[in-house]
Amino acid sequence: MSEKGICSVKGVKAYGFKDGKNGIAVISTPGRCVGTFTKNKVQAAPVVYSQNLLNEDPGIDNIIVNSGCANAFTGERGLKDARWMSKQMEGRNLVCSTGKIGSYLNRDWIQTAVEKAVRNIDTENGGIEAAKAIMTTDTEVKSIKIERDNYTVAGIAKGAGMIEPDMATMLAFIFTDIEIPQKEMENNFTKAVDNTFNMVVVDGDTSTNDTALLISTGKAEAEYTKNKKQVWKDIENVCKELAKKIAEDGEGSTKLIELSITNAKTEQEARKAAKTVLNSPLVKTAIYGEDPNFGRIVAALGRSKTNFHPEQIEIKINGKTVVKQGTINIDKEITEELKEKTIKIQINLNNGNAEIKGWGCDLTPEYIKINAEY
């Protein structure tokens, strides 16, 4: 993890800090932006505000993010607070919030915090400090960077609980200094999010505040047309690594689940199968308990409304076959695999050629404790 983080991207400056459960991050990033947002019918005020701002014009100057208060389900006052928050820096500014639903922003604290962050925005490790500031129940900073000879892609994210994005409580900010045409940003970023953040499950809850943004500053000298394929591969890889970090840091989790569905009839069916397995409390608790109860995976597949023939599916755990030809195989060697920190579940439906990958985590008593006390 680079100490400069997102500030490795030309044209990006950032800083942030925490004060107890509250945090503020400011990111100066003059450029063009596209975003994907929560599909929850209850949309937080900053989501409504930022969507409207981008619908008017993709050009932005700054992003202001607060943690500790979601500013969600706060009515007209919440919308006024989101507009007010955006005016704490000059220019056209997006706002994002994360934290407890139903509470109002503390304007006095935020005003003072933004002023302090702006004063320190030239700090060398400001990108990492910004990543720390947006954390809530996260236990690890989530920051990824890919540097090429003539451009850079970098991103930060937060998310550990209320995670099943349908665009997780999830915020992600991706930056690149290569100039990308707006239409291609809109089309390709949606695909990148669908294949990464939208394939993460921690607990099956979709947040009111989910936001993923891609910003192009256009400060690199690289020519987009010559680097197009690699640029989008890098953007999707940054999203994927951040998504994996969110799953790995799931509230109370002890194990990362990497799931692959292959040979499904359609991509949509592959997604349904993956989400159903990753969402299953019985699968998640079996992984936590290192219990070789692989019938739980089969049962989850069976209720996923995915087309397959039960006797034709094959399931592997960390490369070792546990289900084949309608039977379940359990031996000591396979049981030992469940002690690993990363559990790779490979499901071959043998009913087509579509495939998808997804990420999740186990379900532990600590998850209940964290959320009962939040």
BASELO-586919 format. One record per residue: residue in one letter; x, y, z of N, C-alpha, C in turn. Coordinates in steps of 0.05 Angstrom, whole numbers, padded with zeros to 5 digits, always signed. Example, Ala and Ser with C-alpha at 12.3 -4.5 7.8 and 13.67 -1.06 7.14 Angstrom:
# residues 2
A+00264-00114+00156+00246-00090+00156+00264-00066+00156;S+00257-00045+00142+00273-00021+00143+00258+00001+00157;
# end
This chain:
# residues 374
M+00017-00024+00000+00000+00000+00000+00017+00025+00000;S+00015+00041-00020+00030+00066-00022+00021+00086-00001;E+00041+00099+00012+00034+00120+00032+00019+00143+00019;K+00024+00148-00007+00010+00170-00021-00018+00161-00029;G-00022+00135-00033-00048+00125-00040-00059+00139-00065;I-00084+00149-00063-00097+00161-00086-00083+00186-00095;C-00066+00198-00078-00051+00222-00086-00029+00216-00105;S-00024+00190-00111-00005+00183-00132-00016+00190-00160;V-00042+00194-00162-00055+00201-00187-00051+00231-00191;K-00041+00239-00214-00036+00268-00219-00062+00283-00218;G-00062+00305-00203-00086+00322-00201-00102+00316-00176;V-00095+00296-00160-00110+00289-00137-00095+00296-00111;K-00108+00311-00094-00098+00317-00067-00119+00308-00047;A-00111+00300-00023-00131+00291-00004-00120+00293+00024;Y-00139+00293+00043-00132+00291+00071-00157+00283+00087;G-00152+00272+00110-00175+00265+00127-00165+00258+00155;F-00184+00258+00174-00177+00251+00202-00202+00241+00216;K-00198+00227+00238-00220+00216+00254-00220+00231+00281;D-00244+00234+00292-00249+00245+00318-00269+00227+00332;G-00259+00207+00345-00278+00187+00356-00291+00171+00334;K-00317+00169+00334-00332+00155+00313-00336+00172+00288;N-00330+00198+00290-00334+00216+00268-00309+00220+00252;G-00312+00223+00226-00289+00228+00209-00296+00246+00186;I-00276+00258+00174-00280+00275+00151-00257+00271+00131;A-00263+00269+00106-00243+00267+00085-00250+00287+00063;V-00230+00301+00054-00234+00319+00031-00215+00310+00009;I-00225+00309-00015-00209+00300-00038-00212+00321-00060;S-00190+00334-00066-00189+00354-00088-00183+00339-00114;T-00201+00339-00133-00197+00322-00157-00211+00335-00181;P-00202+00359-00189-00215+00371-00212-00214+00352-00237;G-00238+00346-00247-00239+00328-00270-00268+00320-00276;R-00271+00299-00290-00298+00289-00297-00304+00263-00282;C-00329+00259-00275-00336+00238-00257-00361+00223-00268;V-00361+00196-00262-00386+00180-00265-00389+00165-00239;G-00414+00158-00234-00419+00144-00209-00441+00123-00211;T-00440+00104-00193-00462+00084-00190-00471+00087-00161;F-00497+00084-00156-00508+00089-00130-00527+00067-00122;T-00533+00067-00096-00551+00046-00085-00577+00045-00099;K-00588+00020-00102-00615+00016-00113-00636+00014-00091;N-00627+00017-00066-00646+00017-00043-00666+00040-00048;K-00692+00035-00043-00712+00055-00047-00709+00078-00027;V-00696+00072-00004-00690+00093+00015-00661+00103+00009;Q-00660+00125-00005-00634+00136-00013-00626+00159+00005;A-00602+00158+00015-00592+00179+00033-00591+00206+00018;A-00592+00228+00034-00592+00254+00022-00567+00259+00005;P-00543+00251+00014-00519+00256-00003-00520+00241-00029;V-00533+00217-00030-00536+00202-00055-00554+00218-00074;V-00576+00228-00064-00595+00244-00081-00580+00268-00091;Y-00566+00282-00074-00553+00307-00081-00531+00301-00103;S-00514+00281-00098-00492+00276-00116-00501+00266-00143;Q-00522+00249-00143-00534+00240-00168-00544+00264-00185;N-00558+00282-00172-00569+00305-00186-00546+00322-00197;L-00525+00326-00182-00503+00342-00190-00489+00330-00215;L-00485+00304-00215-00473+00291-00238-00491+00290-00262;N-00517+00289-00258-00536+00290-00280-00535+00317-00294;E-00530+00338-00279-00528+00365-00291-00502+00368-00307;D-00480+00358-00296-00454+00362-00309-00434+00343-00296;P-00418+00328-00311-00399+00309-00300-00374+00322-00287;G-00370+00348-00292-00347+00361-00282-00349+00367-00252;I-00329+00359-00237-00329+00364-00208-00302+00375-00199;D-00302+00387-00175-00277+00398-00164-00267+00382-00140;N-00286+00375-00122-00278+00362-00097-00299+00341-00089;I-00290+00323-00071-00308+00304-00058-00305+00308-00028;I-00327+00311-00014-00326+00314+00015-00341+00290+00027;V-00328+00276+00045-00339+00251+00056-00339+00253+00086;N-00361+00247+00099-00361+00245+00128-00369+00217+00137;S-00357+00208+00159-00365+00182+00171-00376+00187+00199;G-00393+00169+00208-00405+00172+00234-00434+00179+00233;C-00443+00191+00211-00471+00198+00207-00478+00194+00177;A-00498+00177+00172-00505+00171+00144-00521+00193+00131;N-00533+00211+00146-00551+00231+00135-00572+00217+00117;A-00583+00195+00127-00603+00180+00112-00629+00179+00127;F-00651+00180+00113-00678+00181+00124-00680+00205+00143;T-00671+00227+00133-00670+00252+00148-00687+00274+00135;G-00703+00267+00115-00723+00286+00103-00711+00310+00091;E-00726+00332+00091-00717+00357+00078-00693+00368+00092;R-00692+00365+00118-00668+00375+00132-00643+00362+00122;G-00644+00336+00117-00621+00321+00107-00612+00331+00080;L-00631+00337+00062-00624+00348+00036-00611+00375+00039;K-00621+00392+00057-00609+00418+00061-00581+00415+00073;D-00577+00395+00090-00551+00391+00102-00531+00381+00080;A-00540+00364+00062-00523+00355+00040-00514+00378+00022;R-00533+00396+00016-00526+00419-00001-00507+00437+00014;W-00512+00441+00040-00495+00458+00057-00467+00446+00058;M-00465+00420+00062-00439+00406+00063-00423+00410+00038;S-00436+00410+00015-00422+00412-00011-00410+00440-00014;K-00421+00460+00001-00412+00488-00002-00389+00494+00018;Q-00379+00474+00032-00357+00479+00051-00330+00481+00037;M-00330+00475+00011-00307+00481-00006-00316+00494-00031;E-00299+00510-00044-00307+00523-00068-00309+00504-00091;G-00328+00509-00110-00330+00493-00134-00355+00475-00133;R-00355+00456-00152-00377+00436-00154-00367+00411-00139;N-00380+00406-00117-00370+00385-00099-00390+00363-00093;L-00381+00338-00097-00397+00316-00089-00395+00311-00059;V-00417+00300-00047-00416+00294-00019-00424+00264-00015;C-00411+00251+00004-00418+00224+00012-00418+00222+00042;S-00435+00206+00053-00437+00202+00082-00440+00172+00088;T-00430+00165+00111-00433+00137+00120-00434+00137+00151;G-00451+00119+00161-00454+00118+00190-00482+00109+00198;K-00491+00119+00220-00517+00111+00230-00540+00125+00215;I-00560+00109+00207-00584+00119+00193-00602+00133+00213;G-00613+00156+00204-00633+00170+00219-00623+00193+00237;S-00596+00197+00237-00585+00219+00253-00577+00242+00234;Y-00576+00266+00245-00570+00290+00230-00541+00298+00231;L-00531+00311+00210-00504+00320+00210-00499+00341+00232;N-00476+00340+00244-00467+00361+00263-00453+00382+00247;R-00467+00403+00239-00456+00424+00221-00431+00437+00233;D-00432+00443+00259-00409+00457+00271-00384+00440+00269;W-00387+00414+00275-00364+00396+00274-00353+00393+00246;I-00371+00389+00227-00363+00385+00199-00350+00410+00188;Q-00360+00433+00194-00348+00458+00183-00319+00460+00193;T-00315+00456+00219-00288+00458+00231-00270+00436+00220;A-00281+00412+00216-00266+00389+00206-00257+00393+00177;V-00275+00403+00161-00268+00408+00133-00246+00429+00131;E-00248+00450+00147-00227+00471+00147-00200+00460+00155;K-00200+00442+00175-00175+00430+00183-00164+00412+00162;A-00181+00396+00149-00172+00378+00127-00161+00394+00104;V-00174+00415+00096-00165+00432+00074-00137+00444+00080;R-00133+00451+00104-00107+00463+00112-00084+00442+00109;N-00091+00417+00111-00071+00396+00110-00071+00380+00084;I-00084+00391+00063-00089+00375+00039-00064+00369+00023;D-00042+00384+00029-00017+00379+00014+00001+00359+00029;T-00009+00347+00051+00007+00328+00066+00013+00304+00048;E+00038+00294+00049+00046+00273+00031+00030+00247+00033;N+00023+00239+00057+00008+00214+00061-00023+00220+00064;G-00031+00242+00052-00059+00250+00054-00079+00230+00043;G-00071+00215+00022-00089+00196+00011-00096+00173+00030;I-00076+00165+00045-00081+00144+00065-00097+00155+00089;E-00091+00179+00097-00106+00191+00118-00136+00194+00111;A-00141+00200+00085-00169+00202+00076-00182+00175+00077;A-00167+00154+00070-00178+00127+00071-00185+00119+00099;K-00169+00127+00119-00174+00121+00147-00198+00136+00157;A-00202+00160+00147-00223+00178+00157-00251+00168+00150;I-00254+00153+00128-00281+00144+00120-00288+00117+00132;M-00271+00105+00148-00276+00079+00160-00298+00082+00182;T-00315+00061+00185-00333+00060+00207-00327+00035+00223;T-00340+00012+00217-00333-00013+00230-00310-00027+00216;D-00299-00015+00196-00276-00027+00182-00253-00030+00202;T-00237-00051+00199-00214-00055+00215-00188-00050+00200;E-00190-00048+00173-00166-00044+00157-00171-00022+00136;V-00150-00007+00131-00151+00013+00109-00153-00001+00083;K-00169+00009+00065-00173-00004+00038-00163+00016+00017;S-00139+00011+00007-00127+00029-00013-00111+00012-00032;I-00114+00017-00058-00101+00002-00079-00091+00022-00100;K-00067+00015-00112-00056+00032-00133-00043+00015-00154;I-00047+00022-00179-00032+00010-00202-00019+00032-00218;E+00007+00032-00219+00022+00052-00234+00034+00040-00259;R+00028+00053-00281+00040+00047-00307+00061+00068-00314;D+00075+00064-00336+00096+00083-00344+00084+00111-00349;N+00059+00112-00359+00049+00139-00367+00021+00145-00356;Y+00012+00130-00337-00013+00137-00323-00016+00120-00297;T-00034+00128-00280-00038+00114-00254-00068+00111-00250;V-00075+00088-00237-00103+00084-00228-00100+00077-00198;A-00116+00090-00181-00116+00085-00153-00144+00088-00141;G-00148+00075-00118-00174+00077-00106-00174+00072-00076;I-00194+00082-00062-00198+00076-00034-00227+00068-00031;A-00233+00053-00009-00260+00045-00004-00264+00041+00025;K-00289+00040+00034-00297+00032+00061-00320+00013+00059;G-00321-00005+00077-00344-00024+00077-00336-00049+00093;A-00354-00057+00111-00349-00081+00126-00376-00095+00134;G-00397-00079+00136-00423-00090+00142-00445-00076+00126;M-00469-00087+00128-00491-00078+00110-00482-00079+00081;I-00472-00103+00074-00459-00106+00048-00473-00126+00030;E-00488-00117+00012-00494-00130-00013-00501-00109-00033;P-00481-00097-00046-00486-00075-00064-00505-00082-00086;D-00522-00064-00092-00538-00067-00116-00536-00040-00129;M-00514-00035-00135-00512-00012-00152-00509-00020-00179;A-00464-00033+00004-00454-00051+00018-00445-00031+00037;T-00449-00025+00082-00449+00003+00073-00423+00008+00059;M-00424+00016+00034-00400+00016+00018-00396+00043+00003;L-00372+00053+00005-00364+00076-00010-00338+00069-00024;A-00335+00077-00050-00310+00072-00064-00305+00095-00083;F-00279+00103-00083-00271+00126-00099-00247+00118-00116;I-00250+00117-00142-00229+00108-00161-00220+00132-00177;F-00194+00134-00180-00183+00157-00195-00163+00148-00215;T-00162+00162-00238-00141+00158-00258-00134+00185-00270;D-00109+00188-00279-00101+00213-00291-00101+00212-00321;I-00109+00189-00333-00111+00188-00362-00138+00199-00370;E-00139+00214-00392-00163+00226-00402-00180+00205-00415;I-00205+00200-00405-00223+00180-00416-00248+00193-00426;P-00257+00188-00450-00282+00199-00460-00305+00193-00441;Q-00323+00213-00437-00344+00210-00418-00362+00186-00422;K-00370+00182-00447-00388+00160-00453-00376+00133-00446;E-00350+00130-00452-00337+00105-00445-00334+00102-00415;M-00330+00124-00401-00330+00122-00371-00357+00112-00361;E-00378+00123-00372-00405+00115-00363-00411+00085-00368;N-00405+00077-00393-00411+00049-00400-00393+00029-00386;N-00367+00034-00386-00348+00014-00376-00346+00013-00346;F-00351+00036-00333-00349+00035-00304-00373+00019-00292;T-00396+00021-00305-00419+00005-00296-00413-00024-00297;K-00400-00032-00319-00392-00060-00322-00372-00069-00301;A-00352-00051-00296-00332-00057-00276-00344-00061-00248;V-00363-00044-00241-00377-00045-00215-00393-00071-00214;D-00407-00078-00235-00423-00102-00236-00407-00127-00231;N-00382-00127-00241-00365-00151-00239-00349-00152-00213;T-00349-00130-00198-00332-00129-00174-00349-00122-00149;F-00355-00097-00145-00369-00089-00121-00397-00102-00119;N-00410-00106-00141-00436-00118-00141-00435-00148-00138;M-00412-00159-00135-00409-00188-00129-00398-00193-00102;V-00400-00174-00084-00392-00177-00056-00416-00180-00038;V-00415-00200-00020-00436-00204-00001-00423-00208+00027;V-00431-00191+00046-00424-00196+00074-00448-00206+00090;D-00470-00192+00088-00493-00199+00104-00520-00197+00089;G-00519-00190+00063-00544-00190+00048-00560-00165+00050;D-00550-00144+00065-00564-00119+00067-00553-00098+00048;T-00571-00085+00033-00562-00064+00015-00565-00037+00029;S-00544-00022+00031-00544+00003+00045-00560+00025+00031;T-00566+00046+00047-00579+00070+00036-00559+00089+00023;N-00534+00084+00027-00513+00104+00020-00493+00094-00001;D-00495+00070-00011-00475+00059-00029-00469+00078-00052;T-00443+00083-00055-00434+00100-00077-00407+00091-00087;A-00404+00089-00113-00377+00084-00125-00373+00105-00147;L-00351+00119-00145-00345+00140-00164-00319+00135-00179;L-00319+00142-00204-00294+00142-00221-00289+00170-00231;I-00265+00180-00225-00257+00207-00233-00233+00206-00251;S-00234+00220-00274-00212+00223-00292-00202+00252-00291;T-00177+00256-00282-00166+00283-00280-00155+00293-00306;G-00147+00274-00324-00136+00282-00350-00109+00294-00349;K-00094+00290-00327-00068+00302-00323-00045+00286-00334;A-00049+00261-00341-00028+00244-00352-00023+00250-00381;E+00000+00244-00391+00007+00249-00419-00001+00226-00437;A-00009+00204-00425-00016+00180-00440-00039+00184-00459;E-00038+00172-00482-00060+00173-00501-00079+00150-00496;Y-00105+00156-00491-00124+00136-00483-00128+00114-00504;T-00130+00122-00529-00136+00102-00550-00114+00081-00552;K-00090+00088-00546-00068+00068-00547-00067+00051-00522;N-00080+00059-00500-00078+00045-00475-00105+00035-00465;K-00126+00038-00482-00154+00033-00474-00158+00007-00460;K-00150-00015-00472-00155-00042-00461-00142-00045-00434;Q-00117-00036-00431-00102-00039-00406-00114-00021-00385;V-00122+00003-00392-00134+00022-00373-00158+00010-00359;W-00177-00002-00375-00201-00013-00363-00195-00039-00348;K-00175-00053-00356-00166-00077-00341-00156-00068-00313;D-00141-00046-00313-00130-00035-00288-00152-00024-00270;I-00171-00010-00282-00194+00001-00266-00209-00022-00254;E-00215-00042-00269-00230-00065-00258-00214-00080-00237;N-00188-00082-00241-00171-00095-00221-00170-00080-00195;V-00169-00053-00197-00170-00037-00172-00197-00041-00158;C-00219-00041-00173-00245-00046-00161-00246-00074-00149;K-00235-00094-00163-00236-00122-00153-00220-00124-00127;E-00197-00113-00125-00180-00115-00101-00194-00101-00078;L-00206-00078-00083-00221-00064-00062-00245-00081-00053;A-00259-00093-00072-00282-00110-00066-00273-00133-00048;K-00251-00146-00055-00241-00168-00039-00234-00159-00010;K-00222-00135-00008-00216-00124+00018-00241-00120+00035;I-00263-00111+00022-00288-00107+00036-00298-00134+00047;A-00298-00155+00030-00307-00181+00038-00289-00192+00060;E-00263-00189+00057-00244-00200+00077-00247-00187+00104;D-00256-00161+00103-00259-00145+00128-00288-00145+00138;G-00304-00164+00128-00332-00165+00136-00334-00166+00167;E-00354-00152+00178-00356-00149+00207-00354-00176+00221;G-00334-00179+00238-00331-00203+00254-00320-00227+00239;S-00313-00223+00213-00306-00246+00197-00278-00257+00204;T-00275-00283+00199-00249-00296+00203-00238-00308+00178;K-00256-00311+00158-00248-00323+00133-00259-00308+00108;L-00243-00307+00087-00252-00296+00062-00262-00319+00045;I-00286-00316+00032-00296-00336+00013-00293-00325-00015;E-00278-00339-00032-00276-00332-00060-00293-00353-00075;L-00314-00344-00089-00332-00363-00102-00331-00359-00132;S-00330-00381-00147-00331-00379-00176-00353-00398-00185;I-00370-00388-00203-00391-00404-00217-00382-00406-00246;T-00380-00430-00256-00373-00434-00284-00394-00451-00298;N-00395-00448-00324-00412-00464-00342-00442-00462-00334;A-00450-00437-00327-00479-00432-00323-00492-00427-00349;K-00519-00428-00350-00533-00424-00375-00530-00396-00385;T-00533-00376-00366-00530-00348-00373-00515-00334-00351;E-00504-00310-00356-00490-00295-00336-00509-00287-00313;Q-00534-00281-00320-00554-00274-00299-00558-00297-00280;E-00559-00322-00291-00563-00345-00274-00538-00350-00257;A-00514-00345-00268-00490-00348-00253-00489-00329-00229;R-00499-00304-00234-00500-00284-00212-00519-00293-00190;K-00543-00304-00198-00562-00313-00179-00551-00335-00162;A-00537-00354-00175-00526-00376-00160-00504-00366-00140;A-00487-00349-00150-00465-00339-00133-00477-00323-00109;K-00495-00305-00114-00506-00289-00092-00521-00306-00072;T-00535-00327-00081-00550-00344-00063-00532-00359-00044;V-00510-00370-00055-00491-00385-00039-00477-00366-00019;L-00468-00343-00029-00453-00325-00012-00471-00313+00010;N-00497-00311+00005-00516-00300+00024-00525-00321+00045;S-00522-00346+00040-00533-00367+00057-00521-00367+00085;P-00537-00361+00106-00526-00362+00133-00515-00390+00140;L-00528-00411+00129-00518-00438+00135-00491-00444+00122;V-00487-00434+00098-00461-00438+00085-00440-00422+00101;K-00447-00397+00107-00428-00379+00121-00420-00389+00149;T-00440-00401+00163-00433-00411+00190-00418-00438+00188;A-00423-00453+00167-00407-00477+00163-00378-00470+00158;I-00373-00449+00142-00346-00441+00137-00333-00431+00163;Y-00348-00416+00179-00337-00407+00204-00330-00430+00223;G-00348-00450+00224-00344-00472+00242-00326-00494+00231;E-00315-00489+00206-00298-00508+00192-00312-00536+00191;D-00338-00534+00185-00355-00558+00184-00359-00567+00155;P-00351-00591+00148-00354-00600+00120-00382-00609+00113;N-00401-00591+00118-00429-00596+00112-00435-00584+00085;F-00425-00597+00064-00426-00586+00037-00454-00588+00025;G-00472-00603+00038-00499-00604+00029-00512-00577+00031;R-00502-00559+00048-00513-00532+00050-00508-00516+00025;I-00485-00521+00012-00479-00507-00014-00499-00518-00035;V-00502-00544-00036-00521-00556-00055-00549-00545-00051;A-00558-00544-00026-00585-00534-00020-00588-00505-00028;A-00568-00489-00023-00570-00461-00031-00572-00458-00062;L-00556-00474-00076-00559-00474-00105-00587-00482-00114;G-00598-00501-00100-00624-00511-00108-00647-00491-00105;R-00643-00472-00087-00664-00451-00084-00657-00425-00098;S-00636-00426-00114-00627-00401-00127-00642-00395-00153;K-00660-00413-00161-00675-00411-00186-00656-00410-00211;T-00634-00425-00208-00615-00428-00229-00619-00455-00243;N-00617-00455-00269-00621-00481-00284-00596-00498-00282;F-00600-00523-00272-00578-00542-00272-00590-00570-00266;H-00575-00590-00272-00582-00618-00265-00566-00626-00241;P-00579-00632-00218-00564-00637-00193-00542-00658-00196;E-00547-00679-00212-00526-00700-00214-00503-00691-00232;Q-00505-00668-00245-00483-00659-00263-00465-00638-00250;I-00473-00626-00228-00457-00605-00216-00432-00617-00203;E-00411-00601-00203-00386-00608-00190-00378-00584-00172;I-00370-00590-00148-00362-00570-00129-00334-00577-00118;K-00316-00557-00117-00290-00561-00106-00285-00540-00083;I-00271-00549-00063-00263-00531-00041-00232-00530-00042;N-00222-00506-00047-00193-00502-00050-00180-00523-00069;G-00195-00528-00091-00185-00546-00111-00191-00576-00107;K-00202-00583-00085-00208-00611-00079-00238-00616-00082;T-00245-00638-00097-00273-00644-00103-00288-00653-00079;V-00311-00640-00075-00329-00647-00052-00356-00656-00061;V-00364-00648-00086-00390-00657-00097-00386-00665-00126;K-00395-00689-00133-00393-00698-00161-00413-00721-00165;Q-00427-00721-00188-00445-00742-00196-00466-00747-00175;G-00476-00725-00163-00498-00728-00144-00491-00738-00117;T-00465-00739-00110-00456-00748-00084-00437-00728-00071;I-00435-00730-00044-00418-00712-00029-00394-00728-00019;N-00371-00717-00022-00346-00730-00014-00334-00715+00010;I-00330-00728+00032-00318-00716+00056-00295-00734+00065;D-00271-00723+00066-00249-00738+00077-00232-00719+00094;K-00212-00730+00107-00196-00714+00126-00181-00692+00111;E-00172-00698+00087-00156-00678+00072-00174-00654+00066;I-00199-00658+00058-00217-00636+00052-00224-00621+00077;T-00228-00635+00099-00235-00622+00124-00212-00603+00132;E-00187-00611+00127-00164-00594+00134-00164-00568+00119;E-00175-00569+00094-00175-00545+00077-00193-00523+00089;L-00213-00531+00105-00231-00511+00117-00217-00495+00139;K-00193-00503+00147-00179-00488+00167-00164-00464+00155;E-00163-00463+00128-00149-00441+00115-00164-00415+00119;K-00150-00392+00116-00163-00366+00120-00178-00357+00095;T-00170-00368+00071-00185-00363+00047-00197-00389+00037;I-00223-00390+00034-00237-00413+00024-00247-00408-00004;K-00236-00423-00023-00243-00420-00051-00264-00441-00058;I-00288-00433-00065-00309-00451-00072-00313-00449-00103;Q-00309-00471-00116-00312-00471-00146-00336-00489-00153;I-00356-00477-00166-00380-00491-00173-00383-00493-00203;N-00382-00517-00214-00386-00521-00242-00414-00532-00247;L-00431-00516-00260-00459-00524-00264-00463-00542-00288;N-00443-00542-00305-00444-00560-00329-00470-00556-00345;N-00477-00532-00349-00503-00527-00363-00501-00503-00382;G-00477-00495-00390-00474-00472-00408-00445-00463-00408;N-00440-00438-00415-00412-00428-00415-00409-00401-00401;A-00429-00392-00386-00427-00367-00371-00413-00371-00345;E-00399-00350-00336-00384-00353-00310-00384-00326-00296;I-00379-00327-00270-00378-00303-00253-00362-00309-00228;K-00350-00289-00216-00336-00292-00191-00349-00274-00170;G-00348-00282-00145-00359-00266-00123-00343-00270-00098;W-00347-00252-00078-00332-00253-00054-00350-00250-00030;G-00344-00264-00009-00360-00261+00016-00343-00269+00040;C-00356-00274+00062-00341-00281+00086-00358-00299+00104;D-00346-00309+00125-00362-00326+00143-00379-00309+00162;L-00397-00322+00176-00415-00309+00194-00408-00318+00222;T-00401-00299+00240-00390-00306+00266-00407-00293+00288;P-00404-00302+00313-00417-00289+00336-00409-00260+00338;E-00385-00253+00330-00375-00225+00332-00392-00207+00314;Y-00402-00217+00291-00419-00200+00274-00443-00191+00289;I-00456-00209+00304-00480-00203+00320-00473-00182+00341;K-00450-00186+00355-00442-00168+00376-00437-00140+00365;I-00423-00138+00342-00417-00112+00331-00442-00097+00324;N-00461-00110+00311-00485-00097+00302-00506-00093+00324;A-00505-00109+00345-00523-00105+00367-00515-00080+00383;E-00490-00074+00382-00479-00051+00398-00474-00026+00381;Y-00480-00027+00355-00473-00005+00337-00490+00020+00343;
# end
